[in-house]
Amino acid sequence: MIQESTGFYQKRLSLPQESLGRIELLIGLFEKLDSSFTPERYFISDYLVGEEREWKHLYLFSNQKIWIAYKFLTVYEFEQVPIPAKEAFPIQLSVKSFDFVTYNDKSRFASTVQVGKFQLELKATQANCMALLDILKTYFIQPIPL
């Protein structure tokens, strides 16, 4: 599934090959540091400054935990967040020009998720809104049993 994340960021958001190499390096570091961690997918928080996309933090997800690489393109600063099983997560959403189906150049989507004592701040612009929506639906928005 990591290949799906890489394909998305490479094709849809034109993430440079150099940045993809950095992500591969970080995935390798996390796997060496935490031998029980097998990342399923990743999300990169981003925002736009004028026309330029600024990549911020890299979030690597598995069903049991999240590894975060803060300012992943320039520093080595990490945090591990365990994901409690079958827990409801308080989620706050901020949406602009995004209807959870389609996006445009003005689309913005941000979410704050409370995971235990940790607070994740995930931000996305344009096509990256779809990646954030997928992460939220996969890991945090639990259907309520009837």
Secondary structure, 3 states (H helix, E strand, C coil): CHHHHHHHHHHCCCCCHHHHHHHHHHHHHHHHHCCCCCCCEEEEEEEEECCEEEEEEEEEECCCEEEEEECCCCCCEEEEEECCCCCCCCEEEEEECCCCCCCCCCCEEEEEEEECCEEEEEEEECCHHHHHHHHHHHHHCCCCCC
